[in-house]
Amino acid sequence: MQNIKQESYSISDANQALDVELTPNMWSFIVRMINYPELSFDSDKNTIEIDGYVPFKELAKEWINSIQDGSCDARKCEACNDYFDLNSTDGIFGNPQELEEFICYPCAESMTARDYYERFIVRNL
C-alpha cells in the first residue's frame, strides 16, 4: 500500500500559489465549499491540510472564479465573520432592503430580538 503525501499550505502559500490575497476566513469558506473529506482547514494554525492526490489548486481556482464572477454570492456573517454562499445558505439581513449585513442562520438563531433591534433597527430610526 502506498503512503499518501500530506501537504499543508499556510494562507500566504495558498495566496501565492493562486495569485490572490484572501483572508483565512475566506480560505476556510473555500475549503468548506470544495467539500472533500481529504481537504480541511485548520483554524488554529490557519493552514489548509491536503492529502497529496487532491487537486487543491484547480478546485480552489474554480471557487475563486465563481466568487469573482458572482455565481457564488459569498458573504461574511456580521456576527461570526465566517463566509457563506447566499445561494445555498439560510440567514437574515440587518438591512433587508439592500440585502446587506448578512447574519447566518446559526447566529440568527442565537441572537435575541433585542440584540437584533439594537444592532440593526434602532440605527435607522
C-alpha positions as CSV (number, residue, x, y, z in Angstrom):
1,M,0.0,0.0,0.0
2,Q,1.3,3.4,-0.9
3,N,1.5,6.3,1.6
4,I,-0.4,9.4,0.7
5,K,1.7,12.5,0.9
6,Q,0.2,15.0,3.3
7,E,0.6,18.7,2.3
8,S,0.0,21.8,4.3
9,Y,-0.5,25.3,2.9
10,S,-0.2,28.4,5.0
11,I,-2.5,31.2,4.0
12,S,0.3,33.1,2.4
13,D,1.4,29.9,0.5
14,A,-2.2,29.4,-0.8
15,N,-2.5,33.1,-1.8
16,Q,0.8,32.9,-3.6
17,A,0.0,29.7,-5.4
18,L,-3.2,31.1,-6.7
19,D,-2.1,34.7,-7.1
20,V,-4.8,36.1,-4.8
21,E,-5.0,37.9,-1.4
22,L,-7.7,36.1,0.6
23,T,-8.2,36.1,4.3
24,P,-8.1,33.0,6.5
25,N,-11.9,33.1,6.8
26,M,-12.3,33.2,3.0
27,W,-9.9,30.2,2.7
28,S,-11.9,28.4,5.3
29,F,-15.1,29.0,3.3
30,I,-13.4,27.8,0.0
31,V,-12.3,24.6,1.7
32,R,-15.8,24.0,3.1
33,M,-17.3,24.6,-0.3
34,I,-14.9,22.2,-2.1
35,N,-16.2,19.6,0.4
36,Y,-13.6,16.9,0.1
37,P,-13.0,14.7,3.2
38,E,-9.3,14.7,2.3
39,L,-9.2,18.5,2.5
40,S,-9.5,20.5,5.7
41,F,-8.9,23.9,7.2
42,D,-7.1,24.1,10.5
43,S,-8.4,27.3,12.1
44,D,-5.9,27.0,15.0
45,K,-2.9,27.1,12.7
46,N,-4.6,28.9,9.7
47,T,-3.5,26.2,7.4
48,I,-5.0,24.1,4.6
49,E,-4.4,20.4,5.1
50,I,-4.4,18.3,1.9
51,D,-4.0,14.7,1.0
52,G,-1.5,14.9,-1.9
53,Y,-3.8,13.5,-4.5
54,V,-6.5,16.2,-4.1
55,P,-6.2,18.7,-6.9
56,F,-6.5,21.6,-4.5
57,K,-5.2,24.4,-6.7
58,E,-7.6,23.6,-9.5
59,L,-10.6,23.1,-7.2
60,A,-9.8,26.3,-5.3
61,K,-9.4,28.3,-8.5
62,E,-12.9,27.2,-9.6
63,W,-14.4,28.6,-6.4
64,I,-12.4,31.8,-6.6
65,N,-13.6,32.3,-10.2
66,S,-17.2,31.7,-9.1
67,I,-16.9,34.2,-6.4
68,Q,-15.3,36.8,-8.7
69,D,-18.0,36.2,-11.5
70,G,-20.8,36.4,-8.9
71,S,-22.2,32.9,-9.5
72,C,-21.2,32.2,-5.8
73,D,-22.6,35.1,-3.6
74,A,-20.0,34.8,-0.8
75,R,-20.9,37.0,2.1
76,K,-19.4,37.3,5.6
77,C,-21.8,36.9,8.6
78,E,-21.9,40.1,10.6
79,A,-21.9,38.0,13.8
80,C,-19.3,35.2,13.4
81,N,-17.3,36.6,10.5
82,D,-17.5,33.2,8.6
83,Y,-18.3,33.3,4.9
84,F,-21.4,31.7,3.4
85,D,-22.8,31.3,-0.1
86,L,-26.1,33.1,0.0
87,N,-27.3,30.8,-2.9
88,S,-27.2,27.8,-0.6
89,T,-27.4,29.2,3.0
90,D,-30.3,30.4,5.1
91,G,-30.0,33.6,7.2
92,I,-31.3,37.1,7.7
93,F,-30.2,40.5,6.8
94,G,-29.6,43.5,9.0
95,N,-30.5,45.7,6.1
96,P,-33.1,43.6,4.2
97,Q,-34.0,46.3,1.7
98,E,-30.4,46.3,0.3
99,L,-29.7,42.6,1.1
100,E,-26.8,43.7,3.2
101,E,-25.4,42.8,6.6
102,F,-25.9,39.1,6.3
103,I,-26.4,37.0,9.5
104,C,-26.1,33.2,9.1
105,Y,-28.8,31.0,10.4
106,P,-26.9,29.7,13.5
107,C,-26.1,33.2,14.6
108,A,-29.6,34.5,13.8
109,E,-31.0,31.6,16.0
110,S,-28.8,32.6,18.9
111,M,-29.5,36.4,18.5
112,T,-32.3,37.7,20.6
113,A,-34.9,40.1,19.2
114,R,-33.5,42.8,21.4
115,D,-29.9,42.2,20.1
116,Y,-31.2,42.4,16.5
117,Y,-33.3,45.5,17.3
118,E,-30.4,47.4,19.0
119,R,-27.8,46.4,16.3
120,F,-29.8,46.9,13.1
121,I,-33.2,48.6,13.6
122,V,-32.6,51.4,16.1
123,R,-29.8,53.0,13.9
124,N,-32.4,53.6,11.1
125,L,-34.9,55.3,13.3
